[in-house]
Amino acid sequence: FGMNLIQLGKSDTTAICGVETINELSFWSGMKMGLFGRDIKPFDKNRTKTVQGEGAVVLIMESIESAKEREAYIYCTIPAYDVRRFETTMYEKGHGQCLEASMEQVLRKSDTHTDKIGYLCAHVMGDSIYDKIESDGMNHFFGEALYNIPFSSVKSFLGNPVSMIGLF
């Protein structure tokens, strides 16, 4: 993780890159398993599953000290992050406890509160099961405050670039 290298003082700058290409094997495997639909409409009652997407992302991260030293324009800071593996039981139970735990951890690490959140970029894939899990997790975690936080998903524009989606 690039941020870890910066936090540990092993690097001032890191480039985090990801790419996903559609290949015949992954496409037809997904079609055969019924994973893909015609389009992506996250949270839409007429959604038809996900659509495999292609994409590439390069994220350049730099320590705040290094950026200030070279008088760079600072677009944003990342005070905290969390990485979790979604357990199979989470999907069996049908709720977003793992998502809630991750959001709680990030807010605690960054010493902030839910009322400071101005936007959420949801992971939703356009699948009725997974969208409900994520929706339940966000609703439970933010409560009524969620109605005042704008959120969307880039997947409705890009498709689902499977292995590199965390960079979006």
Order of alpha helices (4+ residues) and beta strands (2+ residues): alpha-beta-alpha-beta-alpha-alpha-alpha-beta-alpha-beta-alpha
